[in-house]
């Protein structure tokens, strides 16, 4: 009964303010996460704040509540359930599903990416326990995300490929490789999408020599590089983490889909 009353309040716009995407997010979270929610959900449901966002500033604030300035805090792992719920719901536009999956990737790889950035110095503002919890939370949600591959648009499939190579299994990697091959023929090497797909394929093959060679090639070209002494996996994930922003910027060039 309490859930029904809350859903009716959301449908009637109680506490609703800000851009329409906020209402979409609220509807999805009410339906998919009944009961107690993580503190980051307050950005969606708090009616006592004078929200004067446009869509871009709202999304920036919401995502920053979950992964604060690309660092993990004790509450980060709990907040990732919000992203996972949004990423699997077709009411959420493709662009925001893409962003949700990309942010899950970033949360799962904070430790490696920051290690590569800081090498050989000690990472600043690190919280190993929170980073490990965030990584575990993303790993737990990844199977539910990957089973949507066939129903997803090309852009979100590319974001899902990033998660698949972060959490490889004997089942997911053999399935990923032929799925990505279709993109290879559509997007040439040297294009943002083409580079992303080819690099994901190399990571899926799990050949460290090839991973290192392609990391060197791409970072020497135009991506932000890292110290060559840093661990190969950390360097590779640092590189892969830069790519979704450019792929997302070209989302209009892909079929936005459902």
N, C-alpha and C positions, 0 to 999 in steps of 0.2 A: 504494500500500500504506500509506504514512504517513497519507494522508487517511482511509482505511478504518479504521485503528487509532484515529485521533483521534475519528472519528465514533462508533466503538463505545464509547470511553471516555465520551463525552458521553451516549450512550444509557444507559450503566450508572451514570451519576451521578458519575463521577470528578471531584472538585473542585467538585461542585455544592453550593451553599448559597444561602441567601436565599430570596426568594419564588419561586413557580412561574414567573413571567414571565421571570425570569433564565434558567431552563432553556430556555424557548421561544426566547429571543433567541440563546442558545448554539447550539441546534439549527439555527436559520436561518443563522447566520453560518458554521458549519461547512460546511453544504451549499452556500452561495452564494459564500463567499469562501475557497476553498482556498488554501493557501500562506501567505505572509507577510501579516500583518494590521497595521493601524495601532495605535499604542500604546494608544489608548483601549479597545481590545478586552480589555485586561488586566482591566478591571472585570468582564467576563463570564467570563474563563477563569482568573484567578489563584486557585489553590487554597491559597496560603500565607497568606491573610488571613482573619481571623475575621470573616466576614460576618454581621452581625446586623440586616439590613434588613427592614423591611416593604416592600410594593410601592412605596409612594409615595417613601420615602427612597431605595430602590434606583434608581428611575427618575430622581429628581432628581440623584443622584450621577452616573449614567451620562450623562445629557444634559449635565450641567455639564462633564464631562470633554471633551465634543466642542465645545460652545460655552460657554466659561467666562465666566459672569456677563455674557452677552450681548456678549462681545468676542471678536474673532478673534486667535488666536495662530498661530505658524508651523505647528503641527500640526493646526489646525482643518480645513483643506481635506482632509487625509488621512482624518480621522475621519468625514467626511460620507458616505463610502462605506458605513459601517455603517448609518447612517440610511436610505440609499437601498435597501439590501438588505432592511431590516426593513419598509420602506414598501410593498414589492411582493410580500410573502409572506403568503398567507392564513392561515398558522399564527399570525400575529401578530394579536391582537384588534383590532377596528376602532378602539377608543379609542387604542391605541398607534400604529396606522398613522396616525391623524389627528395625533397628537403628533409623529411623525417627520416628516411632511410640513410641519407648522407650523414645526418647528425648522429645516428646510431653508430655508423662506421667511425666517426670521429671520437665518440665516447669510448668505443672499444679499443682504440689505438692511441689514446693520449700518451701512455707511457712510452711506447716505441717512437712515436713521432717527436715528442719532446726530447727524448734521448738523442735522436739524430740531430735535432736543431742545436742542442747545447754542447754536443761532443767537442772536445773531451772534458769540458767543464761539468760541474754538477748541475743538474736541473734545478731551476728555481720554482717555488710554489708547487712542488710535487706533494702528493698525498698517496703513497703507494697502496694503502688499504682501500681508500675510496676508488682508486683507479682499478684495482683488482675486482672490487664489487661491481663497478660499472661494466667492466669487461664480461664478468660472469652473467650479468643481467642481459646484456645484448646477446650473448651466446645462447641463453635460454630462449630468447624470442626469435632467434634466427630461423629455426625450422618452420615456424608459422609464416614467416615472411617469404621464404624461398618457395613454399608450395603454391604461392600465388603467381609464379613466373608466367605460366601460360595465359593467365588472365590479365597480365599487366601490359602497359604500353612500353615501347622501346626504352624510353628515358628511365623509367623506374627499374626496368630489367638491368640497365647498366649500373644503377646504384646497388641493386641486389648482388650483382657480380662482385662488387667490392667486399660485401659481407661474406660471400661464399669463399673468397680466397683468404680472408682473415681467419675463418673457422672451417678449414678444409676437413672433409670426411671422405671415406672411401665410397660413399654413395653420391655426394654432391659434386665432387670434382669431375668424375667421368661424365656426369650430365651437363655440367657447365661448359665444358670445352666445345662440344658441337653446337650448343646454343649460341656461343659467342662467335663461332665461325661465320654465322650469317651476317654479323655486323662487319666482319673483315671485308667482305665483298662490296659492302655499301659505302664504307668510309675509308678513304685512302690513308696510308701512312703519312704522318706529318700534319694531319688534321687533329683537332682536339679529341674528337670521339674516336678516330682511328688509333691514335696513340694510346688512349685509355684502354680500348678493347685489346690491343696487341699486348700491352703490358699486363693486363689481367690474365691473358692466356699464358704468358710466360710464368706468372706467379702460380697459376693453376698447375703447371707442369712440375713445379717444385724442384727445378734444376737450379741450384744456387749459383753456378757459374753463369748461366744465361741470365738469371735475375740480376746479378751484379753487372754484367755487361750492358744490359738494357737500361739499368738505372744510370750507369755512367753516360750512355748515349743520350738519354732524354734530358738529364740534368745539365749536360754540356750544351744542349741545344737552347732551351728557353725556360725550363722549369727552375725553381729555386733549388740549388744543390745543397749538399751536406758534406761534412768532412769525410774524406775517403777512409779514415780510420774507424769510423762508426760501424757498428754491426750491420751486415747486409740487410737483414730483415727490417731493422729500424729505418735504414735509408730508403728501402723500397716502400714501406708504408708511409713514410713522410712524403715521398713522391706521389704515391697513389692518392693520398689525402688531399693534394692540391688539385687534382684533376676534376672532381665533381663540380667545383664552382664553374669551371669553363664549360663542362658538358651541360650543366644546368643553364648557363647563359645561352646555349644553343638549343634549348628545349623546344623552341618554336620550330626548329628544323626537323624535329622528330614528330611522330604522330602523338599528340598530347593524349589522345585516347580517353578512356573512361574517366 
